[in-house]
Amino acid sequence: MWEYSDKMMDHFRNPRNVGKIEHPDGEATVGSLACGDALKFQFRLGPDKRIVEAKFQTFGCASAIASSSALTEMVVGKTLEEARQITNQQIADYLGGLPPQKMHCSVMGREAMEAAIKNYETGEKTDRNLEDEVLCTCYNVSENEVRRVITENQLTTVEEVTNYTKAGGGCGRCKGKIQAILDELHGMK
């Protein structure tokens, strides 16, 4: 059984900002019910272009619910540029930490927020750049997302990448590609 902080459990048992925003300025859905986690994130801006409301709906585990709840609290009052600077590690830290196997939940929150901001800026309703090459077909994780998560979180093993993204956690065929990216980013090739 995983160890969860009291704050993480509070956000799971009493999630903040669950629901929908009528006429949101930005919204996005990431993840997939097929892989067990899906998250819809919405926000509304005030006249000063700061986020005045953020809501979520999620299908996922306790960590996914708590991470989504925490993210909505973290972004309110911020500009889009300030919100864009929030990292998945900051979401996990806000909750008092997450077990390594559940870090993908904080990554999913960050992905949803970035996609919602992109939706506001461009009108696009996709969770990622369509030109991104999918690295893990089991969990629909792009190569660019793997690279970003490795770099931002100083990951060094395939197991860590799987914990943060789920990539490599299905059939395992992409584990060699993940290792090659790790080697490249850490100057081993």
C-alpha positions as CSV (number, residue, x, y, z in Angstrom):
1,M,0.0,0.0,0.0
2,W,1.2,3.5,-0.8
3,E,1.9,6.1,1.8
4,Y,-0.1,9.3,1.2
5,S,0.2,12.6,3.1
6,D,-2.8,14.0,5.0
7,K,-3.1,16.9,2.5
8,M,-3.2,14.5,-0.4
9,M,-5.9,12.4,1.3
10,D,-7.9,15.6,2.1
11,H,-7.8,16.7,-1.6
12,F,-9.0,13.1,-2.5
13,R,-11.7,12.9,0.1
14,N,-12.8,16.6,-0.3
15,P,-11.8,17.6,-3.8
16,R,-12.0,21.3,-4.6
17,N,-13.5,22.8,-7.7
18,V,-15.1,19.7,-9.2
19,G,-17.5,20.3,-12.0
20,K,-17.9,22.4,-15.2
21,I,-17.6,26.0,-16.0
22,E,-20.3,27.5,-18.3
23,H,-18.5,29.1,-21.2
24,P,-14.9,28.5,-20.1
25,D,-12.1,30.5,-21.7
26,G,-10.0,27.4,-22.0
27,E,-10.6,23.7,-21.7
28,A,-9.0,20.4,-22.5
29,T,-9.3,16.7,-21.9
30,V,-6.2,14.5,-21.6
31,G,-5.6,10.9,-20.8
32,S,-7.9,8.1,-21.8
33,L,-10.5,5.9,-20.1
34,A,-8.7,3.0,-21.8
35,C,-5.6,3.6,-19.7
36,G,-7.5,4.3,-16.5
37,D,-7.0,8.0,-16.1
38,A,-8.8,10.9,-17.9
39,L,-9.0,14.6,-16.9
40,K,-11.0,17.5,-18.2
41,F,-9.6,20.9,-17.0
42,Q,-11.3,24.2,-17.6
43,F,-10.6,27.8,-16.6
44,R,-12.1,31.2,-16.8
45,L,-10.3,34.5,-16.9
46,G,-11.2,37.8,-15.2
47,P,-11.0,41.2,-16.8
48,D,-7.3,41.5,-15.7
49,K,-6.6,38.2,-17.6
50,R,-5.9,36.3,-14.4
51,I,-7.5,32.9,-13.8
52,V,-10.5,33.6,-11.6
53,E,-12.0,30.0,-11.7
54,A,-10.7,26.6,-12.5
55,K,-12.6,23.3,-12.4
56,F,-12.0,19.7,-13.3
57,Q,-13.6,16.4,-13.9
58,T,-11.6,13.2,-13.7
59,F,-11.8,9.5,-13.9
60,G,-8.9,8.1,-12.0
61,C,-7.4,7.1,-8.8
62,A,-7.0,9.0,-5.5
63,S,-3.8,10.6,-6.8
64,A,-5.5,11.8,-10.0
65,I,-8.3,13.4,-8.1
66,A,-6.1,15.0,-5.5
67,S,-3.6,16.3,-8.2
68,S,-6.4,17.8,-10.2
69,S,-8.0,19.4,-7.1
70,A,-4.6,20.8,-6.1
71,L,-3.9,22.2,-9.5
72,T,-7.2,24.1,-9.6
73,E,-6.2,25.8,-6.3
74,M,-2.7,26.6,-7.5
75,V,-3.8,28.4,-10.7
76,V,-6.5,30.7,-9.4
77,G,-5.1,34.3,-9.3
78,K,-2.3,33.5,-11.8
79,T,-1.8,34.8,-15.3
80,L,-1.6,32.2,-18.0
81,E,2.1,32.7,-18.1
82,E,2.4,32.1,-14.4
83,A,0.1,29.1,-14.6
84,R,2.2,27.7,-17.4
85,Q,5.3,27.7,-15.1
86,I,3.7,25.3,-12.6
87,T,5.5,22.0,-12.9
88,N,4.2,18.5,-12.1
89,Q,6.7,18.4,-9.2
90,Q,5.1,21.5,-7.7
91,I,1.7,19.8,-7.9
92,A,3.1,16.8,-6.1
93,D,4.9,19.0,-3.5
94,Y,1.7,21.0,-2.9
95,L,0.1,17.7,-1.8
96,G,3.0,16.7,0.4
97,G,4.4,14.3,-2.2
98,L,3.1,11.4,-4.2
99,P,4.4,7.8,-4.4
100,P,6.7,7.4,-7.4
101,Q,4.2,5.1,-9.1
102,K,1.6,7.9,-9.0
103,M,3.7,10.8,-10.4
104,H,1.9,10.4,-13.7
105,C,-1.2,11.9,-12.1
106,S,0.6,15.2,-11.5
107,V,2.0,15.1,-15.1
108,M,-1.6,14.5,-16.4
109,G,-2.7,17.7,-14.5
110,R,0.0,19.7,-16.0
111,E,-0.7,18.4,-19.5
112,A,-4.4,19.3,-19.1
113,M,-3.6,22.8,-18.0
114,E,-1.2,23.4,-20.9
115,A,-3.7,22.0,-23.4
116,A,-6.4,24.3,-21.9
117,I,-4.2,27.3,-22.3
118,K,-3.4,26.3,-25.9
119,N,-7.2,26.0,-26.4
120,Y,-7.6,29.5,-25.2
121,E,-4.8,30.9,-27.3
122,T,-5.5,29.0,-30.5
123,G,-9.0,27.6,-30.3
124,E,-7.5,24.1,-30.9
125,K,-9.2,21.3,-28.9
126,T,-6.3,18.8,-29.0
127,D,-4.3,17.7,-26.0
128,R,-1.0,17.7,-28.0
129,N,0.6,18.9,-31.1
130,L,-0.6,16.5,-33.8
131,E,2.9,16.5,-35.3
132,D,4.3,14.9,-32.0
133,E,5.4,11.3,-32.6
134,V,3.6,8.9,-30.3
135,L,6.2,6.9,-28.5
136,C,3.9,4.7,-26.4
137,T,0.9,3.5,-28.2
138,C,-0.6,1.7,-25.2
139,Y,-0.9,5.0,-23.3
140,N,-0.7,7.5,-26.2
141,V,2.4,9.2,-24.8
142,S,4.4,11.3,-27.2
143,E,8.2,11.4,-27.6
144,N,8.2,15.1,-26.8
145,E,6.3,14.5,-23.5
146,V,8.8,11.8,-22.5
147,R,11.7,14.2,-23.3
148,R,10.0,17.1,-21.3
149,V,9.3,14.9,-18.3
150,I,12.8,13.4,-18.2
151,T,14.4,16.9,-18.4
152,E,12.1,18.7,-15.9
153,N,12.3,15.9,-13.3
154,Q,15.9,14.7,-13.9
155,L,14.8,11.2,-14.5
156,T,17.5,8.6,-15.1
157,T,15.7,5.2,-15.5
158,V,13.0,3.7,-17.7
159,E,11.1,2.8,-14.5
160,E,11.0,6.5,-13.5
161,V,9.8,7.5,-16.9
162,T,7.0,4.9,-16.6
163,N,6.1,6.2,-13.2
164,Y,5.8,9.8,-14.5
165,T,4.2,9.1,-17.8
166,K,2.9,5.5,-17.9
167,A,5.0,5.1,-21.1
168,G,6.5,1.6,-21.1
169,G,3.9,0.3,-18.6
170,G,1.8,-1.6,-21.1
171,C,3.2,-4.0,-23.7
172,G,6.7,-2.7,-23.0
173,R,7.7,-2.3,-26.7
174,C,8.7,1.3,-26.2
175,K,11.1,0.7,-23.3
176,G,14.1,0.5,-25.7
177,K,13.1,3.9,-27.2
178,I,12.8,5.4,-23.7
179,Q,16.2,4.1,-22.8
180,A,17.7,5.6,-26.0
181,I,16.1,9.0,-25.1
182,L,17.6,8.7,-21.6
183,D,21.0,7.9,-23.0
184,E,20.8,10.8,-25.5
185,L,19.7,13.3,-22.9
186,H,22.3,12.2,-20.4
187,G,25.1,12.3,-23.0
188,M,25.7,8.6,-23.2
189,K,25.3,8.5,-27.0
